[in-house]
Each structure stands twice: as C-alpha cells, then as structure tokens.
Amino acid sequence: MLPIQLLILAFAVFAVARAAAQFRAGRLRAAGLLGFIILWMAVAAVALLPQSTTWLANAVGVGRGSDLVIYAALALLFYLSFRLFVKIEETQREITKLVRALALKDLERKQE
C-alpha cells in the first residue's frame, strides 16, 4: 500500500469520526451523517482501488479516472455551494423578519 493511500484512508477515518462527533453533539442530522459516511467510504474505496475510477470513467465516456474524479468533485462542490447560498439567503430573510418584529415591538413600547 502506498503512503498516499494510507494518508487518504486515515483522513477518511478522521472525517467520519468528526462527523459522528457532530451528530452526537446534535449539530448534524442523521441524513447528513449518512451522506458524509457514504462520501468518505467512496473516497476510501477509490484510494484502495484507484483502477476502479478508470473503469468507471471509460464506462461513462471520460478518458481518465482522475478526470472523472475531478469532474465529480467539481459538480459536488458547485451543488453544495448552491445549497449553502440558498440556506444563507433563507437565514437572512428570517433575521430580517425578526429584526422588523422587534423594531415594531420596541416602537409600540415607546408609544405607550
């Protein structure tokens, strides 16, 4: 086993352990934990069997396995960025509503 494979496997175990700790602390839902476990199991599988990406790349029409991994990683990052953007926008709207409600309550108290 190559040193890079050991390093990737160790990091995958660390990432799953951190996700499990976040789940136990109540900061991560079960679906999120499951998603992280699946992601890091896939990373570990690719680290152990790097030729599997070449086979899969050929099956979907991509030249090299490493190219397929990069394309998939970029697609995942763009999707997660979009999800994060939507969540931030939603949070900003909620904060705006709360600030307006508090300002109206404060104004009502001052008028009394």
N, CA, C and O atoms as CSV, one atom per row, in Angstrom:
chain,resi,resn,atom,element,x,y,z
A,1,MET,N,N,0.855,-1.176,0.000
A,1,MET,CA,C,0.000,0.000,0.000
A,1,MET,C,C,0.900,1.239,0.000
A,1,MET,O,O,1.875,1.321,0.747
A,2,LEU,N,N,0.550,2.181,-0.846
A,2,LEU,CA,C,1.332,3.403,-0.973
A,2,LEU,C,C,1.057,4.360,0.189
A,2,LEU,O,O,-0.021,4.325,0.783
A,3,PRO,N,N,2.025,5.208,0.508
A,3,PRO,CA,C,1.822,6.169,1.599
A,3,PRO,C,C,0.617,7.089,1.367
A,3,PRO,O,O,-0.088,7.422,2.319
A,4,ILE,N,N,0.372,7.500,0.129
A,4,ILE,CA,C,-0.771,8.375,-0.138
A,4,ILE,C,C,-2.086,7.654,0.157
A,4,ILE,O,O,-3.045,8.269,0.623
A,5,GLN,N,N,-2.126,6.361,-0.114
A,5,GLN,CA,C,-3.327,5.586,0.196
A,5,GLN,C,C,-3.568,5.548,1.699
A,5,GLN,O,O,-4.699,5.707,2.157
A,6,LEU,N,N,-2.506,5.338,2.457
A,6,LEU,CA,C,-2.629,5.335,3.922
A,6,LEU,C,C,-3.083,6.697,4.433
A,6,LEU,O,O,-3.920,6.785,5.331
A,7,LEU,N,N,-2.529,7.746,3.860
A,7,LEU,CA,C,-2.893,9.092,4.273
A,7,LEU,C,C,-4.367,9.374,3.982
A,7,LEU,O,O,-5.070,9.931,4.825
A,8,ILE,N,N,-4.831,8.996,2.806
A,8,ILE,CA,C,-6.232,9.218,2.440
A,8,ILE,C,C,-7.158,8.396,3.331
A,8,ILE,O,O,-8.189,8.893,3.785
A,9,LEU,N,N,-6.795,7.151,3.580
A,9,LEU,CA,C,-7.608,6.312,4.467
A,9,LEU,C,C,-7.666,6.884,5.882
A,9,LEU,O,O,-8.729,6.907,6.503
A,10,ALA,N,N,-6.531,7.340,6.384
A,10,ALA,CA,C,-6.506,7.928,7.725
A,10,ALA,C,C,-7.387,9.176,7.772
A,10,ALA,O,O,-8.119,9.385,8.739
A,11,PHE,N,N,-7.319,9.998,6.737
A,11,PHE,CA,C,-8.143,11.202,6.716
A,11,PHE,C,C,-9.616,10.847,6.619
A,11,PHE,O,O,-10.449,11.505,7.244
A,12,ALA,N,N,-9.955,9.822,5.849
A,12,ALA,CA,C,-11.355,9.401,5.733
A,12,ALA,C,C,-11.882,8.941,7.093
A,12,ALA,O,O,-13.003,9.282,7.471
A,13,VAL,N,N,-11.093,8.182,7.817
A,13,VAL,CA,C,-11.498,7.733,9.152
A,13,VAL,C,C,-11.667,8.939,10.071
A,13,VAL,O,O,-12.633,9.014,10.831
A,14,PHE,N,N,-10.730,9.882,10.002
A,14,PHE,CA,C,-10.826,11.097,10.811
A,14,PHE,C,C,-12.096,11.885,10.468
A,14,PHE,O,O,-12.800,12.351,11.365
A,15,ALA,N,N,-12.385,12.033,9.177
A,15,ALA,CA,C,-13.563,12.805,8.748
A,15,ALA,C,C,-14.853,12.145,9.234
A,15,ALA,O,O,-15.768,12.837,9.680
A,16,VAL,N,N,-14.934,10.835,9.153
A,16,VAL,CA,C,-16.130,10.124,9.625
A,16,VAL,C,C,-16.254,10.269,11.147
A,16,VAL,O,O,-17.354,10.452,11.668
A,17,ALA,N,N,-15.138,10.189,11.844
A,17,ALA,CA,C,-15.169,10.353,13.306
A,17,ALA,C,C,-15.638,11.754,13.686
A,17,ALA,O,O,-16.421,11.908,14.623
A,18,ARG,N,N,-15.177,12.766,12.978
A,18,ARG,CA,C,-15.608,14.144,13.257
A,18,ARG,C,C,-17.095,14.316,12.960
A,18,ARG,O,O,-17.810,14.973,13.717
A,19,ALA,N,N,-17.561,13.722,11.851
A,19,ALA,CA,C,-18.987,13.814,11.521
A,19,ALA,C,C,-19.815,13.116,12.589
A,19,ALA,O,O,-20.870,13.618,12.977
A,20,ALA,N,N,-19.355,11.970,13.068
A,20,ALA,CA,C,-20.073,11.257,14.128
A,20,ALA,C,C,-20.110,12.083,15.412
A,20,ALA,O,O,-21.122,12.096,16.112
A,21,ALA,N,N,-19.017,12.767,15.721
A,21,ALA,CA,C,-18.987,13.620,16.915
A,21,ALA,C,C,-19.980,14.778,16.769
A,21,ALA,O,O,-20.659,15.140,17.730
A,22,GLN,N,N,-20.064,15.352,15.576
A,22,GLN,CA,C,-21.026,16.433,15.339
A,22,GLN,C,C,-22.458,15.911,15.459
A,22,GLN,O,O,-23.335,16.614,15.961
A,23,PHE,N,N,-22.693,14.701,15.006
A,23,PHE,CA,C,-24.015,14.082,15.115
A,23,PHE,C,C,-24.378,13.872,16.584
A,23,PHE,O,O,-25.487,14.197,17.009
A,24,ARG,N,N,-23.433,13.325,17.357
A,24,ARG,CA,C,-23.690,13.094,18.786
A,24,ARG,C,C,-23.934,14.400,19.534
A,24,ARG,O,O,-24.697,14.432,20.499
A,25,ALA,N,N,-23.290,15.475,19.090
A,25,ALA,CA,C,-23.468,16.780,19.737
A,25,ALA,C,C,-24.750,17.468,19.289
A,25,ALA,O,O,-25.099,18.529,19.807
A,26,GLY,N,N,-25.449,16.874,18.336
A,26,GLY,CA,C,-26.709,17.448,17.875
A,26,GLY,C,C,-26.555,18.519,16.807
A,26,GLY,O,O,-27.521,19.215,16.496
A,27,ARG,N,N,-25.365,18.667,16.240
A,27,ARG,CA,C,-25.139,19.686,15.219
A,27,ARG,C,C,-25.239,19.144,13.797
A,27,ARG,O,O,-25.070,19.890,12.832
A,28,LEU,N,N,-25.512,17.856,13.667
A,28,LEU,CA,C,-25.629,17.220,12.356
A,28,LEU,C,C,-26.768,16.222,12.411
A,28,LEU,O,O,-26.862,15.415,13.336
A,29,ARG,N,N,-27.631,16.287,11.412
A,29,ARG,CA,C,-28.753,15.349,11.368
A,29,ARG,C,C,-28.293,13.990,10.850
A,29,ARG,O,O,-27.200,13.855,10.301
A,30,ALA,N,N,-29.141,12.996,11.035
A,30,ALA,CA,C,-28.802,11.626,10.618
A,30,ALA,C,C,-28.549,11.556,9.115
A,30,ALA,O,O,-27.647,10.845,8.673
A,31,ALA,N,N,-29.338,12.287,8.329
A,31,ALA,CA,C,-29.150,12.271,6.874
A,31,ALA,C,C,-27.779,12.848,6.505
A,31,ALA,O,O,-27.109,12.341,5.605
A,32,GLY,N,N,-27.374,13.896,7.196
A,32,GLY,CA,C,-26.058,14.479,6.954
A,32,GLY,C,C,-24.943,13.517,7.315
A,32,GLY,O,O,-23.962,13.382,6.584
A,33,LEU,N,N,-25.102,12.848,8.450
A,33,LEU,CA,C,-24.106,11.858,8.858
A,33,LEU,C,C,-24.009,10.741,7.836
A,33,LEU,O,O,-22.911,10.334,7.456
A,34,LEU,N,N,-25.148,10.248,7.392
A,34,LEU,CA,C,-25.149,9.180,6.392
A,34,LEU,C,C,-24.479,9.641,5.102
A,34,LEU,O,O,-23.716,8.889,4.495
A,35,GLY,N,N,-24.758,10.867,4.683
A,35,GLY,CA,C,-24.132,11.407,3.478
A,35,GLY,C,C,-22.621,11.478,3.606
A,35,GLY,O,O,-21.896,11.114,2.680
A,36,PHE,N,N,-22.144,11.948,4.759
A,36,PHE,CA,C,-20.699,12.027,4.970
A,36,PHE,C,C,-20.072,10.634,5.009
A,36,PHE,O,O,-18.987,10.426,4.466
A,37,ILE,N,N,-20.740,9.698,5.639
A,37,ILE,CA,C,-20.199,8.334,5.694
A,37,ILE,C,C,-20.097,7.750,4.290
A,37,ILE,O,O,-19.084,7.142,3.945
A,38,ILE,N,N,-21.133,7.929,3.481
A,38,ILE,CA,C,-21.108,7.418,2.104
A,38,ILE,C,C,-19.996,8.089,1.306
A,38,ILE,O,O,-19.260,7.419,0.581
A,39,LEU,N,N,-19.872,9.416,1.435
A,39,LEU,CA,C,-18.833,10.148,0.717
A,39,LEU,C,C,-17.449,9.631,1.075
A,39,LEU,O,O,-16.641,9.352,0.189
A,40,TRP,N,N,-17.170,9.502,2.364
A,40,TRP,CA,C,-15.827,9.099,2.783
A,40,TRP,C,C,-15.567,7.618,2.542
A,40,TRP,O,O,-14.414,7.216,2.379
A,41,MET,N,N,-16.611,6.801,2.516
A,41,MET,CA,C,-16.422,5.399,2.127
A,41,MET,C,C,-16.044,5.324,0.646
A,41,MET,O,O,-15.204,4.514,0.254
A,42,ALA,N,N,-16.670,6.172,-0.169
A,42,ALA,CA,C,-16.328,6.212,-1.597
A,42,ALA,C,C,-14.890,6.685,-1.787
A,42,ALA,O,O,-14.162,6.144,-2.619
A,43,VAL,N,N,-14.480,7.691,-1.017
A,43,VAL,CA,C,-13.098,8.176,-1.099
A,43,VAL,C,C,-12.134,7.059,-0.707
A,43,VAL,O,O,-11.114,6.856,-1.366
A,44,ALA,N,N,-12.456,6.340,0.359
A,44,ALA,CA,C,-11.596,5.235,0.798
A,44,ALA,C,C,-11.544,4.133,-0.260
A,44,ALA,O,O,-10.482,3.562,-0.509
A,45,ALA,N,N,-12.679,3.835,-0.879
A,45,ALA,CA,C,-12.709,2.804,-1.925
A,45,ALA,C,C,-11.837,3.206,-3.108
A,45,ALA,O,O,-11.107,2.380,-3.656
A,46,VAL,N,N,-11.912,4.462,-3.497
A,46,VAL,CA,C,-11.088,4.938,-4.618
A,46,VAL,C,C,-9.610,4.910,-4.224
A,46,VAL,O,O,-8.756,4.592,-5.052
A,47,ALA,N,N,-9.304,5.238,-2.978
A,47,ALA,CA,C,-7.913,5.195,-2.530
A,47,ALA,C,C,-7.368,3.764,-2.557
A,47,ALA,O,O,-6.215,3.537,-2.923
A,48,LEU,N,N,-8.207,2.811,-2.170
A,48,LEU,CA,C,-7.769,1.417,-2.156
A,48,LEU,C,C,-7.748,0.787,-3.546
A,48,LEU,O,O,-6.895,-0.048,-3.845
A,49,LEU,N,N,-8.697,1.195,-4.394
A,49,LEU,CA,C,-8.820,0.624,-5.744
A,49,LEU,C,C,-8.821,1.740,-6.789
A,49,LEU,O,O,-9.861,2.015,-7.387
A,50,PRO,N,N,-7.684,2.382,-7.017
A,50,PRO,CA,C,-7.669,3.520,-7.934
A,50,PRO,C,C,-8.040,3.146,-9.374
A,50,PRO,O,O,-8.510,3.996,-10.129
A,51,GLN,N,N,-7.838,1.907,-9.752
A,51,GLN,CA,C,-8.195,1.479,-11.102
A,51,GLN,C,C,-9.705,1.477,-11.329
A,51,GLN,O,O,-10.163,1.471,-12.471
A,52,SER,N,N,-10.480,1.481,-10.241
A,52,SER,CA,C,-11.941,1.500,-10.384
A,52,SER,C,C,-12.412,2.798,-11.023
A,52,SER,O,O,-13.424,2.805,-11.724
A,53,THR,N,N,-11.702,3.893,-10.796
A,53,THR,CA,C,-12.113,5.155,-11.422
A,53,THR,C,C,-11.868,5.123,-12.922
A,53,THR,O,O,-12.628,5.720,-13.683
A,54,THR,N,N,-10.818,4.435,-13.359
A,54,THR,CA,C,-10.551,4.317,-14.794
A,54,THR,C,C,-11.639,3.495,-15.458
A,54,THR,O,O,-12.122,3.845,-16.535
A,55,TRP,N,N,-12.021,2.414,-14.823
A,55,TRP,CA,C,-13.097,1.579,-15.385
A,55,TRP,C,C,-14.389,2.381,-15.488
A,55,TRP,O,O,-15.061,2.355,-16.519
A,56,LEU,N,N,-14.736,3.093,-14.417
A,56,LEU,CA,C,-15.961,3.886,-14.407
A,56,LEU,C,C,-15.881,5.028,-15.416
A,56,LEU,O,O,-16.866,5.341,-16.084
A,57,ALA,N,N,-14.700,5.652,-15.525
A,57,ALA,CA,C,-14.520,6.743,-16.489
A,57,ALA,C,C,-14.739,6.242,-17.911
A,57,ALA,O,O,-15.407,6.901,-18.708
A,58,ASN,N,N,-14.186,5.095,-18.225
A,58,ASN,CA,C,-14.380,4.525,-19.557
A,58,ASN,C,C,-15.850,4.185,-19.805
A,58,ASN,O,O,-16.345,4.308,-20.925
A,59,ALA,N,N,-16.532,3.760,-18.756
A,59,ALA,CA,C,-17.943,3.394,-18.900
A,59,ALA,C,C,-18.817,4.612,-19.208
A,59,ALA,O,O,-19.829,4.490,-19.898
A,60,VAL,N,N,-18.428,5.790,-18.697
A,60,VAL,CA,C,-19.245,6.990,-18.939
A,60,VAL,C,C,-18.662,7.886,-20.029
A,60,VAL,O,O,-19.222,8.943,-20.322
A,61,GLY,N,N,-17.548,7.478,-20.630
A,61,GLY,CA,C,-17.001,8.220,-21.758
A,61,GLY,C,C,-15.972,9.279,-21.411
A,61,GLY,O,O,-15.726,10.185,-22.208
A,62,VAL,N,N,-15.370,9.181,-20.241
A,62,VAL,CA,C,-14.303,10.107,-19.854
A,62,VAL,C,C,-12.985,9.373,-20.045
A,62,VAL,O,O,-12.898,8.171,-19.793
A,63,GLY,N,N,-11.954,10.095,-20.492
A,63,GLY,CA,C,-10.685,9.455,-20.820
A,63,GLY,C,C,-9.970,8.803,-19.656
A,63,GLY,O,O,-9.562,7.646,-19.754
A,64,ARG,N,N,-9.807,9.527,-18.544
A,64,ARG,CA,C,-9.025,9.011,-17.419
A,64,ARG,C,C,-9.852,9.032,-16.141
A,64,ARG,O,O,-10.769,9.838,-15.983
A,65,GLY,N,N,-9.507,8.134,-15.242
A,65,GLY,CA,C,-10.212,8.064,-13.960
A,65,GLY,C,C,-10.019,9.310,-13.127
A,65,GLY,O,O,-10.946,9.762,-12.454
A,66,SER,N,N,-8.819,9.872,-13.166
A,66,SER,CA,C,-8.561,11.091,-12.390
A,66,SER,C,C,-9.409,12.254,-12.902
A,66,SER,O,O,-9.852,13.090,-12.115
A,67,ASP,N,N,-9.637,12.311,-14.219
A,67,ASP,CA,C,-10.515,13.355,-14.766
A,67,ASP,C,C,-11.936,13.189,-14.242
A,67,ASP,O,O,-12.593,14.167,-13.887
A,68,LEU,N,N,-12.403,11.954,-14.195
A,68,LEU,CA,C,-13.753,11.696,-13.688
A,68,LEU,C,C,-13.880,12.138,-12.235
A,68,LEU,O,O,-14.890,12.729,-11.852
A,69,VAL,N,N,-12.866,11.856,-11.429
A,69,VAL,CA,C,-12.885,12.255,-10.018
A,69,VAL,C,C,-12.946,13.778,-9.910
A,69,VAL,O,O,-13.695,14.310,-9.091
A,70,ILE,N,N,-12.173,14.473,-10.720
A,70,ILE,CA,C,-12.183,15.940,-10.688
A,70,ILE,C,C,-13.544,16.475,-11.122
A,70,ILE,O,O,-14.076,17.384,-10.484
A,71,TYR,N,N,-14.111,15.935,-12.185
A,71,TYR,CA,C,-15.436,16.385,-12.648
A,71,TYR,C,C,-16.492,16.163,-11.561
A,71,TYR,O,O,-17.315,17.038,-11.291
A,72,ALA,N,N,-16.454,14.996,-10.951
A,72,ALA,CA,C,-17.438,14.682,-9.910
A,72,ALA,C,C,-17.246,15.603,-8.698
A,72,ALA,O,O,-18.223,16.077,-8.118
A,73,ALA,N,N,-16.007,15.851,-8.321
A,73,ALA,CA,C,-15.736,16.725,-7.178
A,73,ALA,C,C,-16.209,18.151,-7.462
A,73,ALA,O,O,-16.796,18.797,-6.594
A,74,LEU,N,N,-15.954,18.636,-8.675
A,74,LEU,CA,C,-16.414,19.982,-9.030
A,74,LEU,C,C,-17.933,20.071,-9.024
A,74,LEU,O,O,-18.501,21.041,-8.523
A,75,ALA,N,N,-18.586,19.059,-9.580
A,75,ALA,CA,C,-20.052,19.061,-9.594
A,75,ALA,C,C,-20.592,19.064,-8.163
A,75,ALA,O,O,-21.532,19.797,-7.856
A,76,LEU,N,N,-20.009,18.256,-7.301
A,76,LEU,CA,C,-20.441,18.207,-5.903
A,76,LEU,C,C,-20.197,19.543,-5.203
A,76,LEU,O,O,-21.055,20.017,-4.458
A,77,LEU,N,N,-19.041,20.149,-5.437
A,77,LEU,CA,C,-18.746,21.440,-4.816
A,77,LEU,C,C,-19.702,22.529,-5.291
A,77,LEU,O,O,-20.157,23.344,-4.488
A,78,PHE,N,N,-20.012,22.553,-6.581
A,78,PHE,CA,C,-20.960,23.543,-7.091
A,78,PHE,C,C,-22.342,23.327,-6.498
A,78,PHE,O,O,-23.025,24.287,-6.141
A,79,TYR,N,N,-22.751,22.085,-6.393
A,79,TYR,CA,C,-24.061,21.791,-5.805
A,79,TYR,C,C,-24.110,22.216,-4.341
A,79,TYR,O,O,-25.076,22.841,-3.902
A,80,LEU,N,N,-23.071,21.877,-3.592
A,80,LEU,CA,C,-23.041,22.247,-2.171
A,80,LEU,C,C,-22.952,23.761,-1.988
A,80,LEU,O,O,-23.530,24.306,-1.048
A,81,SER,N,N,-22.239,24.438,-2.875
A,81,SER,CA,C,-22.185,25.903,-2.819
A,81,SER,C,C,-23.563,26.494,-3.048
A,81,SER,O,O,-23.956,27.440,-2.365
A,82,PHE,N,N,-24.300,25.944,-4.001
A,82,PHE,CA,C,-25.660,26.409,-4.267
A,82,PHE,C,C,-26.550,26.200,-3.049
A,82,PHE,O,O,-27.294,27.099,-2.656
A,83,ARG,N,N,-26.473,25.013,-2.451
A,83,ARG,CA,C,-27.269,24.723,-1.257
A,83,ARG,C,C,-26.938,25.678,-0.121
A,83,ARG,O,O,-27.831,26.157,0.578
A,84,LEU,N,N,-25.652,25.953,0.058
A,84,LEU,CA,C,-25.219,26.873,1.099
A,84,LEU,C,C,-25.730,28.286,0.812
A,84,LEU,O,O,-26.175,28.978,1.729
A,85,PHE,N,N,-25.673,28.715,-0.434
A,85,PHE,CA,C,-26.176,30.030,-0.819
A,85,PHE,C,C,-27.662,30.156,-0.497
A,85,PHE,O,O,-28.095,31.161,0.068
A,86,VAL,N,N,-28.443,29.135,-0.856
A,86,VAL,CA,C,-29.882,29.161,-0.576
A,86,VAL,C,C,-30.133,29.225,0.924
A,86,VAL,O,O,-31.004,29.968,1.377
A,87,LYS,N,N,-29.384,28.459,1.690
A,87,LYS,CA,C,-29.556,28.451,3.149
A,87,LYS,C,C,-29.201,29.814,3.751
A,87,LYS,O,O,-29.886,30.286,4.659
A,88,ILE,N,N,-28.158,30.432,3.262
A,88,ILE,CA,C,-27.775,31.757,3.759
A,88,ILE,C,C,-28.849,32.781,3.428
A,88,ILE,O,O,-29.193,33.608,4.273
A,89,GLU,N,N,-29.381,32.740,2.221
A,89,GLU,CA,C,-30.455,33.659,1.835
A,89,GLU,C,C,-31.679,33.471,2.731
A,89,GLU,O,O,-32.294,34.445,3.167
A,90,GLU,N,N,-32.022,32.231,2.997
A,90,GLU,CA,C,-33.163,31.928,3.864
A,90,GLU,C,C,-32.928,32.467,5.276
A,90,GLU,O,O,-33.833,33.042,5.882
A,91,THR,N,N,-31.734,32.285,5.789
A,91,THR,CA,C,-31.401,32.773,7.119
A,91,THR,C,C,-31.456,34.303,7.173
A,91,THR,O,O,-31.925,34.878,8.155
A,92,GLN,N,N,-30.980,34.947,6.127
A,92,GLN,CA,C,-31.037,36.413,6.084
A,92,GLN,C,C,-32.482,36.917,6.087
A,92,GLN,O,O,-32.793,37.908,6.748
A,93,ARG,N,N,-33.360,36.240,5.352
A,93,ARG,CA,C,-34.778,36.629,5.354
A,93,ARG,C,C,-35.385,36.458,6.746
A,93,ARG,O,O,-36.140,37.318,7.200
A,94,GLU,N,N,-35.066,35.366,7.419
A,94,GLU,CA,C,-35.583,35.143,8.765
A,94,GLU,C,C,-35.077,36.201,9.737
A,94,GLU,O,O,-35.837,36.687,10.575
A,95,ILE,N,N,-33.807,36.560,9.634
A,95,ILE,CA,C,-33.244,37.597,10.506
A,95,ILE,C,C,-33.934,38.930,10.237
A,95,ILE,O,O,-34.241,39.670,11.171
A,96,THR,N,N,-34.177,39.236,8.979
A,96,THR,CA,C,-34.852,40.486,8.635
A,96,THR,C,C,-36.248,40.530,9.247
A,96,THR,O,O,-36.650,41.558,9.792
A,97,LYS,N,N,-36.983,39.439,9.167
A,97,LYS,CA,C,-38.322,39.379,9.767
A,97,LYS,C,C,-38.253,39.594,11.279
A,97,LYS,O,O,-39.057,40.334,11.845
A,98,LEU,N,N,-37.285,38.941,11.926
A,98,LEU,CA,C,-37.148,39.084,13.379
A,98,LEU,C,C,-36.791,40.513,13.778
A,98,LEU,O,O,-37.332,41.045,14.747
A,99,VAL,N,N,-35.884,41.129,13.033
A,99,VAL,CA,C,-35.485,42.498,13.343
A,99,VAL,C,C,-36.669,43.445,13.160
A,99,VAL,O,O,-36.870,44.349,13.971
A,100,ARG,N,N,-37.445,43.246,12.111
A,100,ARG,CA,C,-38.626,44.083,11.899
A,100,ARG,C,C,-39.629,43.914,13.038
A,100,ARG,O,O,-40.178,44.894,13.542
A,101,ALA,N,N,-39.861,42.669,13.435
A,101,ALA,CA,C,-40.807,42.416,14.528
A,101,ALA,C,C,-40.325,43.051,15.826
A,101,ALA,O,O,-41.118,43.646,16.555
A,102,LEU,N,N,-39.047,42.933,16.118
A,102,LEU,CA,C,-38.504,43.543,17.329
A,102,LEU,C,C,-38.580,45.066,17.265
A,102,LEU,O,O,-38.875,45.715,18.269
A,103,ALA,N,N,-38.320,45.631,16.108
A,103,ALA,CA,C,-38.391,47.089,15.967
A,103,ALA,C,C,-39.820,47.573,16.180
A,103,ALA,O,O,-40.040,48.599,16.823
A,104,LEU,N,N,-40.803,46.829,15.634
A,104,LEU,CA,C,-42.202,47.214,15.828
A,104,LEU,C,C,-42.605,47.107,17.297
A,104,LEU,O,O,-43.313,47.980,17.801
A,105,LYS,N,N,-42.172,46.060,17.990
A,105,LYS,CA,C,-42.463,45.923,19.415
A,105,LYS,C,C,-41.826,47.050,20.210
A,105,LYS,O,O,-42.439,47.598,21.125
A,106,ASP,N,N,-40.605,47.390,19.860
A,106,ASP,CA,C,-39.908,48.470,20.544
A,106,ASP,C,C,-40.624,49.802,20.312
A,106,ASP,O,O,-40.739,50.617,21.228
A,107,LEU,N,N,-41.102,50.017,19.096
A,107,LEU,CA,C,-41.841,51.233,18.781
A,107,LEU,C,C,-43.161,51.288,19.557
A,107,LEU,O,O,-43.541,52.350,20.051
A,108,GLU,N,N,-43.868,50.150,19.669
A,108,GLU,CA,C,-45.106,50.094,20.422
A,108,GLU,C,C,-44.879,50.429,21.892
A,108,GLU,O,O,-45.677,51.142,22.501
A,109,ARG,N,N,-43.783,49.911,22.463
A,109,ARG,CA,C,-43.468,50.183,23.873
A,109,ARG,C,C,-43.163,51.675,24.077
A,109,ARG,O,O,-43.561,52.259,25.085
A,110,LYS,N,N,-42.479,52.266,23.147
A,110,LYS,CA,C,-42.134,53.680,23.274
A,110,LYS,C,C,-43.363,54.577,23.140
A,110,LYS,O,O,-43.393,55.667,23.711
A,111,GLN,N,N,-44.384,54.132,22.390
A,111,GLN,CA,C,-45.596,54.925,22.203
A,111,GLN,C,C,-46.533,54.810,23.382
A,111,GLN,O,O,-47.437,55.631,23.534
A,112,GLU,N,N,-46.338,53.819,24.213
A,112,GLU,CA,C,-47.234,53.620,25.369
A,112,GLU,C,C,-46.949,54.528,26.492
A,112,GLU,O,O,-47.623,54.468,27.521
